[in-house]
Amino acid sequence: GENVEQHPSTLSVQEGDSAVIKCTYSDSASNYFPWYKQELGKRPQLIIDIRSNVGEKKDQRIAVTLNKTAKHFSLHITETQPEDSAVYFCGPNSGYALNFGKGTSLLVTP
Amino acid sequence: SQTIHQWPATLVQPVGSPLSLECTVEGTSNPNLYWYRQAAGRGLQLLFYSVGIGQISSEVPQNLSASRPQDRQFILSSKKLLLSDSGFYLCAWSGALQNEQFFGPGTRLTVL
């Protein structure tokens, strides 16, 4: 099955700094690459996704970049705010399923 | 618009007791349905998914089972709960031709 790894597992930044989380995957057939945000005690929610025919996608302060040759994609958050503190999951698809990484806990300190 | 419901929201059960968690989706037809478990501070583990009524695919061996008696209903069951079954159970749906998954509010299960 798909092997998905996220790095780092924890990340602490100061408010206003940028944060980058990387996801590597093994299934060369994956063609959908989402990032989910999960706040404490809440359900995961999609924040941005990208398909394999696009190299980069941006939505205000967040962006996702994809390197399909190297099989990794990254989440970029600029001008971080305390409300960005959460656990972030990548979940490249494999058939009908999404294979989620173990998550990255992001802490943004004021 | 589409909505997804899960109940109960929280559940405390003794070891060895049965389990039934229900998930229903409104506002769409023929969705793909998924059950995930999230242990405390851990990632999302896919347990089962279904692409149609009566069609269940299991991702990991365990003492849990899933059923899809109706198009928009997905049930997670166990005959005898183990301590290790404690966790946050999330149901999700996606469109039949889409990848994006939408999660329900979850059920927090504690097995004592």
gemmi code that builds the backbone of each chain (N, CA, C; Angstrom):
import gemmi

chains = {
    "A": [
        ("GLY", (0.809, -1.194, 0.000), (0.000, 0.000, 0.000), (0.844, 1.246, 0.000)),
        ("GLU", (0.195, 2.377, -0.016), (0.869, 3.686, -0.047), (1.618, 3.939, 1.257)),
        ("ASN", (2.849, 4.428, 1.141), (3.645, 4.815, 2.294), (3.726, 6.338, 2.308)),
        ("VAL", (3.158, 6.958, 3.340), (3.107, 8.414, 3.417), (3.838, 8.882, 4.668)),
        ("GLU", (4.712, 9.847, 4.498), (5.451, 10.396, 5.639), (5.356, 11.912, 5.632)),
        ("GLN", (5.167, 12.474, 6.809), (5.136, 13.922, 6.970), (6.305, 14.368, 7.826)),
        ("HIS", (6.851, 15.525, 7.484), (7.921, 16.109, 8.279), (7.777, 17.630, 8.320)),
        ("PRO", (7.991, 18.252, 9.466), (8.311, 17.610, 10.747), (7.043, 17.098, 11.430)),
        ("SER", (7.196, 16.406, 12.532), (6.026, 15.943, 13.279), (5.498, 17.052, 14.179)),
        ("THR", (6.384, 17.940, 14.625), (5.967, 19.127, 15.370), (6.731, 20.328, 14.833)),
        ("LEU", (6.081, 21.476, 14.889), (6.669, 22.696, 14.369), (6.172, 23.862, 15.207)),
        ("SER", (7.109, 24.646, 15.704), (6.758, 25.815, 16.499), (7.341, 27.049, 15.824)),
        ("VAL", (6.488, 28.025, 15.541), (6.943, 29.257, 14.890), (6.372, 30.451, 15.632)),
        ("GLN", (7.008, 31.593, 15.420), (6.478, 32.815, 15.997), (5.468, 33.436, 15.036)),
        ("GLU", (4.492, 34.086, 15.596), (3.481, 34.755, 14.790), (4.142, 35.655, 13.747)),
        ("GLY", (3.666, 35.511, 12.506), (4.227, 36.301, 11.429), (5.258, 35.562, 10.592)),
        ("ASP", (5.843, 34.519, 11.182), (6.811, 33.714, 10.429), (6.075, 32.780, 9.469)),
        ("SER", (6.849, 32.126, 8.603), (6.297, 31.140, 7.678), (6.476, 29.737, 8.230)),
        ("ALA", (5.623, 28.825, 7.783), (5.715, 27.414, 8.175), (5.621, 26.563, 6.921)),
        ("VAL", (6.441, 25.518, 6.879), (6.429, 24.598, 5.740), (6.375, 23.170, 6.253)),
        ("ILE", (5.462, 22.389, 5.724), (5.315, 20.985, 6.086), (5.430, 20.174, 4.807)),
        ("LYS", (6.220, 19.125, 4.859), (6.478, 18.313, 3.668), (5.850, 16.935, 3.803)),
        ("CYS", (5.328, 16.440, 2.698), (4.703, 15.107, 2.660), (5.316, 14.307, 1.516)),
        ("THR", (5.849, 13.149, 1.829), (6.364, 12.273, 0.789), (5.473, 11.044, 0.678)),
        ("TYR", (5.339, 10.517, -0.523), (4.453, 9.381, -0.756), (5.121, 8.410, -1.712)),
        ("SER", (4.575, 7.210, -1.822), (5.238, 6.183, -2.621), (4.449, 5.757, -3.858)),
        ("ASP", (3.124, 5.984, -3.862), (2.290, 5.494, -4.957), (2.372, 6.442, -6.149)),
        ("SER", (3.033, 6.006, -7.212), (3.200, 6.867, -8.382), (1.877, 7.128, -9.093)),
        ("ALA", (0.830, 6.358, -8.754), (-0.486, 6.560, -9.369), (-1.293, 7.657, -8.674)),
        ("SER", (-0.825, 8.141, -7.539), (-1.544, 9.207, -6.828), (-1.663, 10.423, -7.735)),
        ("ASN", (-2.869, 11.000, -7.769), (-3.069, 12.176, -8.607), (-3.860, 13.276, -7.902)),
        ("TYR", (-4.068, 13.113, -6.597), (-4.798, 14.114, -5.820), (-4.075, 14.282, -4.489)),
        ("PHE", (-3.786, 15.553, -4.136), (-2.895, 15.809, -2.996), (-3.494, 16.899, -2.102)),
        ("PRO", (-4.207, 16.483, -1.060), (-4.868, 17.462, -0.187), (-4.105, 17.676, 1.119)),
        ("TRP", (-4.395, 18.812, 1.735), (-3.958, 19.092, 3.095), (-5.201, 19.393, 3.938)),
        ("TYR", (-5.261, 18.732, 5.113), (-6.363, 18.922, 6.041), (-5.825, 19.547, 7.320)),
        ("LYS", (-6.679, 20.367, 7.936), (-6.364, 20.994, 9.216), (-7.328, 20.459, 10.259)),
        ("GLN", (-6.796, 20.038, 11.405), (-7.654, 19.549, 12.477), (-7.343, 20.304, 13.755)),
        ("GLU", (-8.305, 21.083, 14.205), (-8.164, 21.759, 15.487), (-8.538, 20.785, 16.600)),
        ("LEU", (-8.094, 21.084, 17.790), (-8.250, 20.172, 18.921), (-9.721, 19.801, 19.135)),
        ("GLY", (-9.997, 18.502, 19.108), (-11.341, 18.017, 19.358), (-12.314, 18.170, 18.215)),
        ("LYS", (-11.827, 18.670, 17.074), (-12.717, 18.910, 15.934), (-12.448, 17.923, 14.794)),
        ("ARG", (-13.260, 17.992, 13.787), (-13.079, 17.132, 12.626), (-12.027, 17.735, 11.695)),
        ("PRO", (-11.315, 16.927, 10.929), (-10.389, 17.465, 9.924), (-11.173, 18.190, 8.830)),
        ("GLN", (-10.599, 19.292, 8.355), (-11.228, 20.047, 7.280), (-10.202, 20.351, 6.203)),
        ("LEU", (-10.634, 20.211, 4.971), (-9.747, 20.477, 3.838), (-9.401, 21.969, 3.789)),
        ("ILE", (-8.114, 22.267, 3.644), (-7.725, 23.668, 3.520), (-7.199, 24.004, 2.130)),
        ("ILE", (-6.592, 23.022, 1.483), (-6.120, 23.253, 0.122), (-5.799, 21.906, -0.501)),
        ("ASP", (-5.953, 21.801, -1.806), (-5.600, 20.571, -2.510), (-5.050, 20.912, -3.886)),
        ("ILE", (-4.404, 19.944, -4.486), (-3.804, 20.147, -5.798), (-3.886, 18.843, -6.565)),
        ("ARG", (-4.016, 18.948, -7.863), (-4.042, 17.754, -8.698), (-2.726, 17.655, -9.460)),
        ("SER", (-2.478, 16.468, -10.019), (-1.137, 16.174, -10.537), (-0.773, 16.959, -11.786)),
        ("ASN", (-1.732, 17.622, -12.392), (-1.407, 18.391, -13.591), (-1.022, 19.837, -13.267)),
        ("VAL", (-0.913, 20.137, -11.970), (-0.568, 21.489, -11.535), (0.606, 21.410, -10.576)),
        ("GLY", (1.532, 22.367, -10.665), (2.700, 22.330, -9.801), (2.552, 23.131, -8.524)),
        ("GLU", (1.665, 24.136, -8.546), (1.517, 24.989, -7.371), (0.108, 25.579, -7.360)),
        ("LYS", (-0.403, 25.760, -6.159), (-1.713, 26.387, -5.978), (-1.660, 27.246, -4.738)),
        ("LYS", (-2.258, 28.424, -4.824), (-2.195, 29.347, -3.697), (-3.591, 29.850, -3.356)),
        ("ASP", (-3.840, 29.997, -2.061), (-5.106, 30.543, -1.587), (-4.801, 31.441, -0.395)),
        ("GLN", (-4.683, 32.712, -0.654), (-4.358, 33.719, 0.362), (-3.035, 33.359, 1.040)),
        ("ARG", (-3.051, 33.034, 2.328), (-1.786, 32.803, 3.030), (-1.274, 31.371, 2.919)),
        ("ILE", (-2.038, 30.490, 2.313), (-1.587, 29.107, 2.206), (-1.344, 28.739, 0.748)),
        ("ALA", (-0.396, 27.835, 0.556), (-0.058, 27.367, -0.783), (0.374, 25.914, -0.686)),
        ("VAL", (0.222, 25.210, -1.784), (0.714, 23.833, -1.873), (1.550, 23.731, -3.136)),
        ("THR", (2.708, 23.079, -3.018), (3.572, 22.829, -4.165), (3.740, 21.337, -4.328)),
        ("LEU", (3.811, 20.880, -5.549), (3.889, 19.455, -5.855), (5.089, 19.161, -6.727)),
        ("ASN", (5.864, 18.165, -6.342), (6.942, 17.632, -7.168), (6.621, 16.169, -7.417)),
        ("LYS", (5.952, 15.901, -8.526), (5.472, 14.547, -8.770), (6.627, 13.600, -9.099)),
        ("THR", (7.658, 14.123, -9.707), (8.821, 13.286, -10.032), (9.466, 12.757, -8.757)),
        ("ALA", (9.632, 13.634, -7.785), (10.259, 13.267, -6.521), (9.255, 12.696, -5.524)),
        ("LYS", (7.968, 12.719, -5.871), (6.892, 12.205, -5.014), (6.852, 12.906, -3.665)),
        ("HIS", (6.745, 14.217, -3.706), (6.485, 14.937, -2.469), (5.726, 16.218, -2.777)),
        ("PHE", (4.957, 16.648, -1.777), (4.268, 17.925, -1.881), (4.309, 18.609, -0.525)),
        ("SER", (4.236, 19.912, -0.553), (4.443, 20.692, 0.671), (3.339, 21.719, 0.875)),
        ("LEU", (3.070, 21.958, 2.149), (2.137, 23.008, 2.560), (2.952, 24.200, 3.051)),
        ("HIS", (2.619, 25.373, 2.542), (3.302, 26.598, 2.935), (2.276, 27.545, 3.549)),
        ("ILE", (2.555, 28.003, 4.750), (1.690, 28.994, 5.402), (2.547, 30.223, 5.669)),
        ("THR", (2.142, 31.351, 5.126), (2.883, 32.592, 5.359), (2.142, 33.447, 6.379)),
        ("GLU", (2.877, 34.370, 6.978), (2.305, 35.304, 7.966), (1.431, 34.561, 8.973)),
        ("THR", (2.029, 33.555, 9.602), (1.255, 32.703, 10.501), (0.596, 33.493, 11.629)),
        ("GLN", (-0.567, 32.982, 12.046), (-1.348, 33.597, 13.118), (-1.640, 32.539, 14.167)),
        ("PRO", (-1.918, 32.925, 15.411), (-2.199, 31.924, 16.453), (-3.308, 30.946, 16.070)),
        ("GLU", (-4.288, 31.391, 15.290), (-5.381, 30.490, 14.898), (-4.961, 29.450, 13.864)),
        ("ASP", (-3.732, 29.563, 13.368), (-3.202, 28.512, 12.486), (-2.722, 27.312, 13.302)),
        ("SER", (-2.634, 27.456, 14.617), (-2.206, 26.352, 15.470), (-3.204, 25.201, 15.372)),
        ("ALA", (-2.710, 24.029, 14.975), (-3.567, 22.866, 14.733), (-2.672, 21.716, 14.304)),
        ("VAL", (-3.290, 20.569, 14.032), (-2.573, 19.455, 13.426), (-2.934, 19.417, 11.942)),
        ("TYR", (-1.923, 19.294, 11.105), (-2.115, 19.285, 9.662), (-1.783, 17.898, 9.114)),
        ("PHE", (-2.659, 17.399, 8.261), (-2.486, 16.079, 7.654), (-2.423, 16.195, 6.140)),
        ("CYS", (-1.478, 15.502, 5.538), (-1.530, 15.328, 4.096), (-2.220, 13.991, 3.828)),
        ("GLY", (-2.805, 13.855, 2.629), (-3.550, 12.632, 2.347), (-3.603, 12.303, 0.873)),
        ("PRO", (-2.460, 11.979, 0.238), (-2.502, 11.631, -1.182), (-3.415, 10.442, -1.433)),
        ("ASN", (-4.075, 10.456, -2.579), (-5.042, 9.391, -2.844), (-4.354, 8.128, -3.343)),
        ("SER", (-5.056, 7.018, -3.094), (-4.656, 5.724, -3.641), (-5.955, 5.006, -3.949)),
        ("GLY", (-6.358, 5.054, -5.204), (-7.672, 4.527, -5.558), (-8.769, 5.368, -4.943)),
        ("TYR", (-9.700, 4.711, -4.274), (-10.822, 5.428, -3.654), (-10.448, 6.078, -2.332)),
        ("ALA", (-9.325, 5.699, -1.778), (-8.990, 6.123, -0.421), (-7.981, 7.264, -0.418)),
        ("LEU", (-7.940, 7.986, 0.710), (-6.875, 8.938, 0.978), (-5.981, 8.309, 2.032)),
        ("ASN", (-4.685, 8.338, 1.813), (-3.734, 7.771, 2.772), (-3.121, 8.906, 3.573)),
        ("PHE", (-3.574, 9.058, 4.787), (-3.136, 10.202, 5.582), (-1.796, 9.938, 6.247)),
        ("GLY", (-0.993, 10.998, 6.305), (0.219, 10.959, 7.101), (-0.119, 11.006, 8.581)),
        ("LYS", (0.909, 10.928, 9.424), (0.698, 10.898, 10.869), (0.403, 12.277, 11.453)),
        ("GLY", (0.521, 13.306, 10.649), (0.167, 14.640, 11.101), (1.364, 15.454, 11.576)),
        ("THR", (1.217, 16.764, 11.455), (2.210, 17.715, 11.948), (1.502, 18.677, 12.881)),
        ("SER", (1.975, 18.741, 14.110), (1.386, 19.653, 15.087), (2.086, 21.005, 14.975)),
        ("LEU", (1.346, 22.007, 14.533), (1.890, 23.359, 14.374), (1.440, 24.232, 15.527)),
        ("LEU", (2.394, 24.888, 16.160), (2.105, 25.831, 17.235), (2.619, 27.204, 16.822)),
        ("VAL", (1.743, 28.177, 16.791), (2.119, 29.547, 16.472), (2.032, 30.370, 17.744)),
        ("THR", (3.171, 30.877, 18.184), (3.200, 31.633, 19.444), (3.169, 33.128, 19.168)),
        ("PRO", (2.382, 33.867, 19.962), (2.253, 35.326, 19.745), (3.571, 36.039, 20.033)),
    ],
    "B": [
        ("SER", (-27.452, 21.609, 0.195), (-26.055, 21.316, 0.483), (-25.970, 19.984, 1.232)),
        ("GLN", (-24.760, 19.443, 1.222), (-24.569, 18.135, 1.827), (-24.187, 18.266, 3.299)),
        ("THR", (-24.710, 17.369, 4.104), (-24.326, 17.324, 5.511), (-24.093, 15.873, 5.910)),
        ("ILE", (-23.272, 15.695, 6.918), (-22.964, 14.357, 7.392), (-23.158, 14.344, 8.905)),
        ("HIS", (-23.838, 13.321, 9.389), (-24.165, 13.208, 10.806), (-23.547, 11.941, 11.375)),
        ("GLN", (-23.136, 12.034, 12.614), (-22.658, 10.866, 13.335), (-23.284, 10.869, 14.720)),
        ("TRP", (-23.622, 9.704, 15.186), (-24.056, 9.584, 16.582), (-23.748, 8.216, 17.120)),
        ("PRO", (-23.529, 8.142, 18.448), (-23.571, 9.285, 19.345), (-22.303, 10.130, 19.253)),
        ("ALA", (-22.296, 11.266, 19.917), (-21.116, 12.123, 19.920), (-20.050, 11.569, 20.858)),
        ("THR", (-20.481, 11.048, 21.985), (-19.554, 10.417, 22.934), (-20.176, 9.125, 23.434)),
        ("LEU", (-19.302, 8.203, 23.812), (-19.776, 6.898, 24.258), (-18.748, 6.292, 25.192)),
        ("VAL", (-19.212, 5.782, 26.322), (-18.352, 5.068, 27.263), (-18.919, 3.663, 27.394)),
        ("GLN", (-18.092, 2.683, 27.061), (-18.557, 1.304, 27.042), (-17.590, 0.399, 27.810)),
        ("PRO", (-18.108, -0.640, 28.470), (-17.205, -1.590, 29.134), (-16.580, -2.547, 28.129)),
        ("VAL", (-15.418, -3.056, 28.495), (-14.760, -4.084, 27.684), (-15.701, -5.263, 27.497)),
        ("GLY", (-15.751, -5.767, 26.271), (-16.587, -6.934, 26.001), (-17.997, -6.606, 25.559)),
        ("SER", (-18.375, -5.335, 25.624), (-19.732, -4.951, 25.221), (-19.778, -4.719, 23.708)),
        ("PRO", (-20.978, -4.746, 23.119), (-21.079, -4.506, 21.673), (-21.056, -3.010, 21.358)),
        ("LEU", (-20.871, -2.731, 20.069), (-20.787, -1.343, 19.620), (-21.563, -1.162, 18.324)),
        ("SER", (-22.226, -0.035, 18.213), (-22.852, 0.342, 16.954), (-22.781, 1.853, 16.811)),
        ("LEU", (-22.023, 2.316, 15.822), (-21.918, 3.741, 15.523), (-22.555, 3.981, 14.156)),
        ("GLU", (-23.305, 5.050, 14.066), (-24.022, 5.300, 12.829), (-23.593, 6.608, 12.169)),
        ("CYS", (-23.586, 6.578, 10.866), (-23.212, 7.744, 10.061), (-24.231, 7.864, 8.922)),
        ("THR", (-24.767, 9.054, 8.741), (-25.668, 9.277, 7.613), (-25.285, 10.554, 6.882)),
        ("VAL", (-25.511, 10.542, 5.592), (-25.189, 11.675, 4.738), (-26.469, 12.169, 4.093)),
        ("GLU", (-26.620, 13.478, 4.013), (-27.781, 14.080, 3.369), (-27.330, 14.961, 2.215)),
        ("GLY", (-28.187, 15.069, 1.215), (-27.930, 16.013, 0.139), (-27.081, 15.501, -0.998)),
        ("THR", (-26.810, 14.201, -1.023), (-26.056, 13.622, -2.125), (-26.506, 12.181, -2.308)),
        ("SER", (-26.220, 11.613, -3.453), (-26.575, 10.210, -3.666), (-25.345, 9.451, -4.140)),
        ("ASN", (-25.332, 8.160, -3.816), (-24.236, 7.254, -4.178), (-22.866, 7.779, -3.746)),
        ("PRO", (-22.747, 8.235, -2.500), (-21.428, 8.701, -2.059), (-20.511, 7.518, -1.757)),
        ("ASN", (-19.212, 7.775, -1.784), (-18.259, 6.850, -1.184), (-18.235, 7.188, 0.304)),
        ("LEU", (-18.210, 6.154, 1.146), (-18.247, 6.367, 2.589), (-17.045, 5.713, 3.259)),
        ("TYR", (-16.570, 6.331, 4.330), (-15.333, 5.900, 4.977), (-15.495, 5.938, 6.499)),
        ("TRP", (-14.840, 4.980, 7.166), (-14.683, 5.029, 8.618), (-13.196, 5.126, 8.948)),
        ("TYR", (-12.853, 6.106, 9.797), (-11.492, 6.278, 10.287), (-11.498, 6.175, 11.811)),
        ("ARG", (-10.367, 5.790, 12.358), (-10.162, 5.858, 13.807), (-8.920, 6.705, 14.056)),
        ("GLN", (-9.023, 7.528, 15.085), (-7.903, 8.367, 15.487), (-7.671, 8.152, 16.974)),
        ("ALA", (-6.553, 7.492, 17.309), (-6.182, 7.337, 18.715), (-5.669, 8.678, 19.223)),
        ("ALA", (-5.656, 8.859, 20.525), (-5.282, 10.137, 21.122), (-3.921, 10.595, 20.610)),
        ("GLY", (-3.882, 11.792, 20.030), (-2.629, 12.358, 19.551), (-2.024, 11.639, 18.356)),
        ("ARG", (-2.819, 10.850, 17.684), (-2.288, 10.060, 16.565), (-2.941, 10.452, 15.245)),
        ("GLY", (-2.526, 9.761, 14.197), (-3.027, 10.054, 12.862), (-4.367, 9.409, 12.583)),
        ("LEU", (-4.795, 9.537, 11.332), (-6.086, 9.010, 10.880), (-5.875, 7.640, 10.242)),
        ("GLN", (-6.436, 6.631, 10.866), (-6.298, 5.277, 10.353), (-7.581, 4.878, 9.627)),
        ("LEU", (-7.479, 4.583, 8.336), (-8.650, 4.158, 7.576), (-9.027, 2.738, 7.980)),
        ("LEU", (-10.280, 2.550, 8.388), (-10.758, 1.236, 8.812), (-11.518, 0.531, 7.683)),
        ("PHE", (-12.510, 1.217, 7.140), (-13.353, 0.645, 6.092), (-13.739, 1.732, 5.095)),
        ("TYR", (-14.023, 1.308, 3.872), (-14.671, 2.221, 2.944), (-15.665, 1.439, 2.099)),
        ("SER", (-16.623, 2.197, 1.536), (-17.701, 1.575, 0.772), (-18.022, 2.439, -0.449)),
        ("VAL", (-18.111, 1.804, -1.601), (-18.437, 2.532, -2.824), (-19.883, 2.298, -3.242)),
        ("GLY", (-20.625, 1.478, -2.464), (-22.025, 1.248, -2.778), (-22.689, 0.388, -1.723)),
        ("ILE", (-24.010, 0.283, -1.803), (-24.767, -0.518, -0.834), (-24.224, -1.939, -0.798)),
        ("GLY", (-23.942, -2.420, 0.398), (-23.480, -3.790, 0.569), (-22.032, -4.033, 0.190)),
        ("GLN", (-21.335, -2.993, -0.287), (-19.927, -3.147, -0.694), (-19.025, -2.537, 0.368)),
        ("ILE", (-18.257, -3.378, 1.045), (-17.388, -2.931, 2.118), (-15.970, -3.428, 1.855)),
        ("SER", (-15.016, -2.523, 1.964), (-13.605, -2.897, 1.879), (-12.956, -2.608, 3.218)),
        ("SER", (-12.233, -3.586, 3.729), (-11.573, -3.457, 5.024), (-10.097, -3.188, 4.811)),
        ("GLU", (-9.575, -2.224, 5.554), (-8.173, -1.850, 5.391), (-7.263, -2.509, 6.411)),
        ("VAL", (-7.776, -2.812, 7.580), (-6.930, -3.409, 8.621), (-7.707, -4.515, 9.329)),
        ("PRO", (-7.010, -5.597, 9.687), (-7.694, -6.654, 10.443), (-7.986, -6.196, 11.867)),
        ("GLN", (-9.170, -6.487, 12.359), (-9.548, -6.009, 13.679), (-10.845, -6.687, 14.078)),
        ("ASN", (-11.333, -6.345, 15.263), (-12.600, -6.922, 15.698), (-13.763, -6.003, 15.390)),
        ("LEU", (-13.603, -5.124, 14.421), (-14.683, -4.240, 14.017), (-15.222, -4.692, 12.668)),
        ("SER", (-16.454, -4.324, 12.375), (-17.039, -4.591, 11.064), (-17.850, -3.381, 10.645)),
        ("ALA", (-18.144, -3.312, 9.356), (-18.926, -2.189, 8.850), (-20.015, -2.719, 7.932)),
        ("SER", (-21.094, -1.968, 7.857), (-22.181, -2.337, 6.954), (-22.768, -1.083, 6.330)),
        ("ARG", (-23.343, -1.266, 5.154), (-23.978, -0.138, 4.454), (-25.347, -0.623, 3.987)),
        ("PRO", (-26.321, -0.546, 4.880), (-27.652, -1.055, 4.533), (-28.435, -0.160, 3.575)),
        ("GLN", (-28.102, 1.114, 3.559), (-28.752, 2.051, 2.647), (-27.697, 2.929, 1.982)),
        ("ASP", (-28.093, 3.603, 0.924), (-27.129, 4.377, 0.135), (-26.359, 5.392, 0.958)),
        ("ARG", (-27.046, 6.035, 1.916), (-26.403, 7.123, 2.648), (-26.245, 6.807, 4.133)),
        ("GLN", (-26.165, 5.514, 4.452), (-26.005, 5.096, 5.835), (-24.835, 4.133, 5.945)),
        ("PHE", (-23.979, 4.403, 6.918), (-22.784, 3.579, 7.114), (-22.698, 3.289, 8.599)),
        ("ILE", (-22.557, 2.013, 8.953), (-22.586, 1.615, 10.359), (-21.296, 0.889, 10.710)),
        ("LEU", (-20.730, 1.242, 11.847), (-19.541, 0.577, 12.375), (-19.950, -0.223, 13.603)),
        ("SER", (-19.549, -1.495, 13.643), (-20.011, -2.370, 14.719), (-18.868, -3.186, 15.291)),
        ("SER", (-19.130, -3.662, 16.501), (-18.257, -4.650, 17.126), (-19.116, -5.538, 18.016)),
        ("LYS", (-18.757, -6.809, 18.080), (-19.493, -7.719, 18.971), (-18.950, -7.637, 20.386)),
        ("LYS", (-17.621, -7.431, 20.505), (-16.991, -7.350, 21.826), (-15.873, -6.324, 21.782)),
        ("LEU", (-16.043, -5.225, 22.485), (-15.046, -4.158, 22.472), (-13.804, -4.525, 23.275)),
        ("LEU", (-12.668, -4.036, 22.788), (-11.396, -4.161, 23.488), (-10.971, -2.785, 23.995)),
        ("LEU", (-10.075, -2.757, 24.976), (-9.554, -1.478, 25.465), (-8.936, -0.672, 24.312)),
        ("SER", (-8.273, -1.375, 23.415), (-7.571, -0.723, 22.310), (-8.519, -0.121, 21.273)),
        ("ASP", (-9.819, -0.364, 21.420), (-10.792, 0.229, 20.498), (-11.128, 1.671, 20.856)),
        ("SER", (-10.649, 2.131, 21.995), (-10.899, 3.531, 22.375), (-10.302, 4.469, 21.339)),
        ("GLY", (-11.005, 5.559, 21.083), (-10.496, 6.524, 20.120), (-11.596, 7.426, 19.594)),
        ("PHE", (-11.214, 8.232, 18.642), (-12.129, 9.174, 17.990), (-12.457, 8.581, 16.627)),
        ("TYR", (-13.733, 8.249, 16.412), (-14.151, 7.602, 15.186), (-14.800, 8.636, 14.263)),
        ("LEU", (-14.236, 8.720, 13.082), (-14.698, 9.710, 12.118), (-15.258, 9.016, 10.884)),
        ("CYS", (-16.428, 9.450, 10.479), (-17.021, 9.017, 9.221), (-16.768, 10.113, 8.193)),
        ("ALA", (-16.582, 9.738, 6.953), (-16.372, 10.729, 5.898), (-17.071, 10.265, 4.629)),
        ("TRP", (-17.367, 11.226, 3.759), (-17.948, 10.883, 2.470), (-17.221, 11.654, 1.367)),
        ("SER", (-17.285, 11.095, 0.170), (-16.797, 11.811, -1.003), (-17.746, 11.511, -2.158)),
        ("GLY", (-17.750, 12.394, -3.154), (-18.535, 12.143, -4.342), (-17.979, 10.940, -5.084)),
        ("ALA", (-18.816, 10.254, -5.823), (-18.397, 9.021, -6.489), (-17.227, 9.254, -7.448)),
        ("LEU", (-17.159, 10.435, -8.032), (-16.105, 10.717, -9.008), (-15.115, 11.750, -8.492)),
        ("GLN", (-15.135, 11.990, -7.174), (-14.267, 13.016, -6.619), (-13.389, 12.424, -5.535)),
        ("ASN", (-12.309, 13.109, -5.228), (-11.405, 12.646, -4.184), (-11.614, 13.328, -2.840)),
        ("GLU", (-12.069, 14.591, -2.859), (-12.163, 15.350, -1.619), (-13.126, 14.671, -0.661)),
        ("GLN", (-12.668, 14.477, 0.561), (-13.496, 13.844, 1.586), (-13.960, 14.875, 2.600)),
        ("PHE", (-15.200, 14.693, 3.036), (-15.796, 15.565, 4.036), (-16.070, 14.734, 5.277)),
        ("PHE", (-15.597, 15.233, 6.404), (-15.677, 14.455, 7.633), (-16.899, 14.835, 8.462)),
        ("GLY", (-17.418, 13.831, 9.169), (-18.457, 14.074, 10.148), (-17.853, 14.599, 11.443)),
        ("PRO", (-18.715, 14.926, 12.424), (-18.226, 15.506, 13.681), (-17.509, 14.511, 14.581)),
        ("GLY", (-17.648, 13.224, 14.325), (-16.918, 12.223, 15.087), (-17.650, 11.701, 16.305)),
        ("THR", (-17.252, 10.503, 16.727), (-17.724, 9.894, 17.977), (-16.508, 9.571, 18.818)),
        ("ARG", (-16.509, 10.088, 20.037), (-15.400, 9.794, 20.954), (-15.795, 8.598, 21.800)),
        ("LEU", (-15.086, 7.474, 21.589), (-15.389, 6.222, 22.283), (-14.331, 5.935, 23.337)),
        ("THR", (-14.778, 5.683, 24.540), (-13.892, 5.262, 25.625), (-14.325, 3.888, 26.082)),
        ("VAL", (-13.398, 2.944, 26.029), (-13.666, 1.585, 26.489), (-12.964, 1.396, 27.826)),
        ("LEU", (-13.726, 1.028, 28.845), (-13.161, 0.918, 30.194), (-13.100, -0.548, 30.652)),
    ],
}
model = gemmi.Model(1)
for chain_id, residues in chains.items():
    chain = gemmi.Chain(chain_id)
    for i, (resn, *xyz) in enumerate(residues, 1):
        res = gemmi.Residue()
        res.name, res.seqid = resn, gemmi.SeqId(i, " ")
        for name, pos in zip(("N", "CA", "C"), xyz):
            atom = gemmi.Atom()
            atom.name, atom.element = name, gemmi.Element(name[0])
            atom.pos, atom.b_iso = gemmi.Position(*pos), 0.0
            res.add_atom(atom)
        chain.add_residue(res)
    model.add_chain(chain)
structure = gemmi.Structure()
structure.add_model(model)
structure.setup_entities()
